[in-house]
């Protein structure tokens, strides 16, 4: 369907989509069915039938095209099962789960991919023959033909049914890397090749210095002199927008937070509002202007419902439950058991900490970034010298915290990588998918819930 999406006119492609055609079912399409659906123009019909013919050649074991050495590494539909059945480690998974139409765990699916890609990897390592895009795609289709129920693993709504296994350009068009477990397995295998054996090499990244005019630098200096008062809010907001190129230059040159704030001190002003606007300028049109973290974390309350009961703020509690679901950490306890506050405090610490009223904020120090709460007021802690007051709104604190990493070139703490990735995909939508299966699975679950709500 990817090829048709790029070559077919919008109306004809829309008819195929409306009739629920996929790469798996497309091969059964013929001229008669095209007419019945209303695709009667000669041009679109020729394009569709050519793609169908290509798919059928790949699926026909007697096709001459399939006899080439490049294609011998792709197992036929019946061979997919035979290969898996011959592997002792996978045999029980095949019988107990796949044959029972139960989706295996992430680890088990990755094992299946390693087994099915073994011939491709061997050809790559010994003969330096790289599998083609079409080969990887067709292996993904073969897996789905053998186990059709695995279409439920698709990456996201609108993605190909086989997208967990292979997705050309990740659905983002040319110049983007392919995604999926098959591509990842083969890409990782390339790391074992000697430099002279590699077909593709990555050149070192050269930091480009984006020049800014003197007027912008002078404007930034003028902006820094204004006090962060309510009366100056509009003026400072406008100036910060006008010096965006200077901010981007500082980011591209890999300047640290201290240097960025030396030039643009108002990024920490107005309870995080300047960070919000800077983040939106950085990501431009890719940012989801309709983002509502309240709804996101309200959905989070449905998961791990016995965790963090002592956290009074609903949004913080929902965010924490999403975090531990993604990291697969939690506390095993029965409903009647009292919550283990000590362990829960430790689990929450990467995101938020609570400090006593007697603690001096000026003297507060910690090794990693996080949010802290004191007397119902929230603060974003980025360093001992950069603590951003966010008022009494927990949503504002969480939003400011996760946007700060992009605004200041900060490394995301390891324990927050998955929830940051989740927010990038589902909430902010600056990414269309996640390479982390646990994150992508949760995103798909939330999207399904969101779509169901729209039907109400």
HELIX and SHEET records of a PDB file:
HELIX    1   1 UNK A    2  UNK A    7  1                                   6    
HELIX    2   2 UNK A   10  UNK A   18  1                                   9    
HELIX    3   3 UNK A   26  UNK A   28  5                                   3    
HELIX    4   4 UNK A   31  UNK A   37  1                                   7    
HELIX    5   5 UNK A   42  UNK A   59  1                                  18    
HELIX    6   6 UNK A   64  UNK A   67  5                                   4    
HELIX    7   7 UNK A   77  UNK A   86  1                                  10    
HELIX    8   8 UNK A   88  UNK A   93  1                                   6    
HELIX    9   9 UNK A   94  UNK A   98  3                                   5    
HELIX   10  10 UNK A  106  UNK A  116  1                                  11    
HELIX   11  11 UNK A  118  UNK A  127  1                                  10    
HELIX   12  12 UNK A  133  UNK A  146  1                                  14    
HELIX   13  13 UNK A  148  UNK A  153  5                                   6    
HELIX   14  14 UNK A  168  UNK A  171  5                                   4    
HELIX   15  15 UNK A  181  UNK A  190  1                                  10    
HELIX   16  16 UNK A  195  UNK A  197  5                                   3    
HELIX   17  17 UNK A  214  UNK A  225  1                                  12    
HELIX   18  18 UNK A  230  UNK A  232  5                                   3    
HELIX   19  19 UNK A  233  UNK A  242  1                                  10    
HELIX   20  20 UNK A  244  UNK A  252  1                                   9    
HELIX   21  21 UNK A  257  UNK A  263  1                                   7    
HELIX   22  22 UNK A  265  UNK A  268  5                                   4    
HELIX   23  23 UNK A  270  UNK A  272  5                                   3    
HELIX   24  24 UNK A  273  UNK A  283  1                                  11    
HELIX   25  25 UNK A  284  UNK A  286  5                                   3    
HELIX   26  26 UNK A  293  UNK A  300  1                                   8    
HELIX   27  27 UNK A  314  UNK A  327  1                                  14    
HELIX   28  28 UNK A  341  UNK A  348  1                                   8    
HELIX   29  29 UNK A  394  UNK A  407  1                                  14    
HELIX   30  30 UNK A  414  UNK A  416  5                                   3    
HELIX   31  31 UNK A  417  UNK A  422  1                                   6    
HELIX   32  32 UNK A  423  UNK A  427  3                                   5    
HELIX   33  33 UNK A  437  UNK A  454  1                                  18    
SHEET    1   A 4 UNK A 352  UNK A 354  0                                        
SHEET    2   A 4 UNK A 370  UNK A 374  1                                        
SHEET    3   A 4 UNK A 377  UNK A 383 -1                                        
SHEET    4   A 4 UNK A 386  UNK A 389 -1                                        
END                                                                             
